Amino acid sequence: IDGAHNLTEAINGMNSVTVTTAQLWRAHSQLSQYLERYSGRLKPSNIKYIKQVLLIVSCLLRMLSGNASDTSAPGSRISTLNDFLFRAKIDDVNMFKIERYFRRSDVVRKVSGYVEKTAEPSVAAAAPAASAPADTTEDEADFVERHRPALGIVEAFLLALASDEADGRVLMTVDAENPRRSSLRFLLLNPEDHFADILVQARAVVLAGGTLQPVSHLVKQLVVDKVPADKIRTFSCGHMIPPENLTTICLPSGPTGVPFEFTYESRNSASLLEDLGRTIVNLCNVVPDGVVLFFPSYA
């Protein structure tokens, strides 16, 4: 694995799940119509689990819409898994049984096939109630829907809720201006268990990168409890340039005094970006023989 300094963040990102209000409405609508269409052919146990999933989705929608309590005030709120399940009133649901039902019944594929087969707007994008968000213009959620079924995203979120209490948190974001974009996001905090399968199955795992130090931090996060200490080998070599050719300078602000605070809230500020541009131009004017710029990606 090259560039392993980003491995922890990559695992956390891969196993974090976001579901929006629009996706919850779609999943509820499609699953409801699937149940209505095939109720006479489904086993009682399947009907029971489908109704349970519908109930869970309804509870999540109530959290985001504010019909149940004041937990949906505009803004963001982060909760532990147990606290979230309790506030959503689904703490009595056995998520492991729900997980087993999704896996054994293959209901996501069946519902998706039903939606594609009918190809009716009422099935593909209808909301289950008149209180559904009114904005039906195509956006990112619609784009995702064409590539990944809404019920599949809901499934991934529900499976994440079955994680250990210490392994993650739930971030609820309520968008008062565009309720369709209100969302629930499971944030993975412990990547070790998800990396364990690779460690167990592979004969050897090589983590390579130019900025892995301190190695002990990476080992503690990913392998400390899975691999004996005598099985871990580290190797590092010197820098490719001599120390006298290296210097590090931190710039707290630009030429006009705008603080260089590239946080999520401010990184798109026009004045901030303009001062960053002036700084780069000034540096290019005084540094001889060329400049190479590295921009971190937040995509």
C-alpha positions in Angstrom: 0.0 0.0 0.0 1.7 3.2 -1.2 0.9 6.5 0.3 0.0 4.7 3.5 0.1 7.9 5.5 -3.5 8.4 4.3 -4.6 4.8 5.0 -6.4 5.5 8.3 -8.4 8.3 6.7 -9.2 6.2 3.7 -10.5 3.3 5.7 -12.6 5.7 7.9 -14.0 7.4 4.7 -14.8 4.1 3.0 -16.8 2.8 6.0 -18.5 6.1 6.9 -22.1 6.3 5.5 -24.3 9.3 4.7 -28.0 9.1 4.0 -30.0 12.1 3.1 -33.7 12.9 3.6 -34.3 12.5 -0.1 -32.8 9.0 -0.1 -34.8 8.0 3.0 -38.0 9.1 1.3 -37.1 7.2 -1.9 -36.3 4.1 0.1 -39.5 4.3 2.0 -41.6 4.8 -1.1 -40.0 2.1 -3.1 -40.1 -0.5 -0.3 -43.7 0.4 0.5 -44.8 -0.1 -3.1 -42.8 -3.3 -3.3 -44.6 -4.6 -0.2 -48.0 -3.6 -1.6 -47.3 -5.3 -4.9 -46.0 -8.6 -3.6 -47.6 -8.9 -0.1 -49.6 -11.9 -1.3 -46.4 -13.8 -2.4 -44.1 -12.9 0.5 -43.5 -15.1 3.5 -44.9 -13.7 6.8 -41.3 -13.4 8.1 -40.3 -11.3 5.1 -43.4 -9.0 5.6 -42.5 -8.6 9.2 -38.9 -7.5 8.5 -40.0 -5.2 5.6 -42.5 -3.5 8.0 -39.7 -3.2 10.6 -37.4 -1.5 8.1 -40.2 0.9 7.0 -40.7 1.7 10.7 -37.0 2.5 11.2 -36.9 4.7 8.1 -40.0 6.6 9.3 -38.3 7.2 12.7 -35.2 8.5 10.9 -37.3 10.8 8.8 -39.1 12.1 11.9 -35.8 13.0 13.4 -34.7 15.0 10.4 -38.1 16.7 9.8 -38.8 17.7 13.4 -42.1 15.9 13.8 -41.0 14.0 16.9 -38.9 16.4 19.0 -36.6 19.3 19.1 -33.6 17.2 18.1 -33.9 18.4 14.5 -33.1 22.1 15.1 -31.1 23.5 12.2 -27.4 22.8 12.4 -25.4 19.7 13.2 -25.4 17.4 16.2 -23.1 14.5 17.0 -24.2 11.5 19.1 -22.9 8.2 20.3 -24.6 5.2 18.7 -26.6 4.3 21.8 -27.8 7.9 22.3 -28.8 8.1 18.6 -30.7 4.9 18.7 -32.5 6.0 21.9 -33.4 9.4 20.5 -34.6 7.9 17.2 -36.8 5.5 19.2 -35.3 2.4 17.6 -33.2 1.3 20.5 -35.4 -1.8 20.8 -34.6 -3.0 17.3 -32.1 -5.8 16.9 -29.9 -4.4 14.1 -28.1 -7.8 13.8 -31.3 -9.4 12.7 -32.0 -6.6 10.3 -28.5 -7.1 8.9 -29.1 -10.8 8.5 -32.4 -10.2 6.8 -30.8 -7.8 4.2 -28.1 -10.3 3.5 -30.2 -13.4 3.2 -33.2 -11.9 1.4 -31.3 -9.8 -1.1 -34.2 -7.3 -0.8 -32.2 -4.4 -2.1 -31.6 -6.1 -5.5 -35.2 -7.2 -5.6 -36.7 -3.8 -4.9 -34.2 -2.2 -7.4 -35.3 -4.7 -10.0 -39.0 -3.9 -9.4 -38.3 -0.2 -9.7 -36.4 -0.7 -13.0 -39.1 -3.0 -14.3 -42.0 -0.7 -13.7 -40.0 2.5 -14.6 -42.9 4.6 -13.3 -42.2 8.0 -11.7 -44.5 7.1 -8.8 -42.3 4.2 -8.0 -38.9 5.6 -8.9 -39.1 8.9 -7.0 -42.4 9.3 -5.3 -42.6 10.2 -1.6 -44.7 8.1 0.8 -46.7 11.1 2.2 -47.7 14.6 1.4 -45.2 16.0 3.9 -42.3 14.8 1.7 -39.9 17.6 0.6 -41.4 19.5 -2.3 -38.2 20.1 -4.2 -38.1 17.5 -6.9 -35.4 19.0 -9.1 -32.6 16.6 -9.9 -29.5 17.1 -7.7 -26.6 15.1 -6.3 -29.0 12.7 -4.5 -30.8 11.9 -7.8 -27.4 11.3 -9.5 -26.4 8.9 -6.7 -29.8 7.2 -7.0 -29.1 6.2 -10.5 -25.8 4.5 -9.5 -26.7 3.1 -6.1 -30.3 2.3 -4.9 -31.6 4.4 -2.1 -32.5 1.3 -0.1 -28.9 0.1 -0.5 -27.7 3.4 1.1 -30.2 2.9 3.9 -29.0 -0.7 4.4 -25.4 0.4 4.7 -26.4 3.1 7.3 -28.4 0.6 9.4 -25.6 -2.0 9.3 -23.2 0.8 10.5 -25.5 1.3 13.5 -24.8 -2.3 14.5 -21.1 -1.3 15.2 -19.6 -1.3 18.7 -20.4 1.8 20.7 -16.8 3.0 20.7 -16.3 2.4 17.0 -18.3 5.4 15.6 -20.5 8.4 16.0 -23.6 9.7 14.2 -23.7 13.2 12.8 -27.1 14.6 12.2 -27.2 17.7 9.9 -30.5 19.6 9.4 -30.7 22.0 6.5 -33.6 24.4 7.1 -33.3 25.9 3.6 -33.3 22.6 1.7 -34.7 19.8 3.8 -33.9 17.3 1.1 -30.2 17.7 2.0 -30.6 17.1 5.7 -28.6 14.0 6.4 -27.5 11.4 8.9 -23.8 10.4 8.7 -22.1 7.5 10.5 -18.5 8.4 11.2 -16.1 5.5 11.8 -13.6 6.2 14.5 -11.9 2.8 14.8 -10.4 1.5 11.5 -8.5 -1.4 13.1 -11.3 -4.0 12.8 -11.9 -3.1 9.1 -8.1 -3.5 8.3 -7.9 -6.8 10.3 -9.2 -8.9 7.3 -6.2 -7.8 5.2 -3.7 -8.5 8.0 -5.2 -12.0 8.6 -5.5 -13.1 5.0 -2.3 -11.7 3.5 1.1 -13.3 4.0 2.7 -9.9 4.4 1.4 -6.3 4.3 3.8 -3.5 3.2 2.9 0.0 4.1 5.1 2.5 2.1 5.2 6.3 2.0 7.4 9.3 2.3 5.6 10.7 5.4 4.8 7.7 7.6 6.6 9.0 10.7 5.8 8.6 13.5 5.3 4.9 12.5 4.2 4.1 16.0 1.1 6.1 15.6 0.0 4.2 12.5 0.9 0.9 14.1 -1.2 1.8 17.1 -4.2 2.7 15.0 -4.2 -0.3 12.6 -2.2 -3.3 13.8 -1.3 -3.2 17.4 -3.9 -5.7 18.6 -3.8 -7.9 15.5 -0.1 -8.6 14.8 2.6 -9.6 17.4 5.3 -7.0 18.0 8.0 -9.3 16.7 6.2 -9.6 13.4 6.4 -5.9 12.7 9.4 -4.6 10.8 10.2 -0.9 10.0 12.7 0.6 7.7 13.4 4.3 6.9 16.1 6.1 5.0 17.4 9.6 4.9 16.0 12.5 2.9 16.9 12.8 -0.8 18.3 16.3 -0.2 20.8 17.5 2.4 19.5 19.3 5.5 21.0 22.6 4.5 18.7 22.6 1.4 15.5 22.3 3.4 13.6 24.9 5.3 10.0 25.2 6.5 8.2 28.4 6.8 4.6 28.9 8.0 2.7 31.9 6.8 -0.1 33.0 9.1 -1.6 35.5 6.7 -1.4 37.0 3.2 -0.1 40.3 1.9 -3.2 42.1 2.9 -3.4 40.6 6.3 -6.2 38.0 5.7 -5.5 35.1 8.1 -4.7 31.8 6.3 -7.4 29.7 8.1 -8.3 27.0 5.6 -11.1 25.5 7.6 -14.2 23.9 6.1 -16.2 27.0 6.8 -13.8 29.6 5.3 -11.8 27.8 2.6 -14.1 29.1 -0.1 -13.9 32.7 1.0 -13.1 35.0 -2.0 -10.9 37.3 0.1 -8.9 34.3 1.4 -8.4 32.8 -2.0 -7.4 36.2 -3.5 -4.8 36.7 -0.8 -3.5 33.1 -1.3 -3.1 34.0 -5.0 -1.2 37.2 -4.2 1.1 35.2 -1.9 1.9 32.7 -4.7 2.6 35.4 -7.2 4.9 37.2 -4.8 6.8 34.0 -4.1 7.2 33.2 -7.7 8.7 36.7 -8.3 11.5 36.2 -5.7 12.2 32.4 -5.8 14.8 31.7 -8.5 14.8 28.8 -11.0 11.2 27.8 -10.7 8.5 26.8 -8.1 6.5 23.6 -7.5 3.2 24.0 -5.7 1.4 21.2 -3.8 -2.3 21.8 -3.1 -4.0 19.4 -0.7 -7.3 17.9 -2.0 -10.5 18.1 0.1 -12.6 16.3 -2.6 
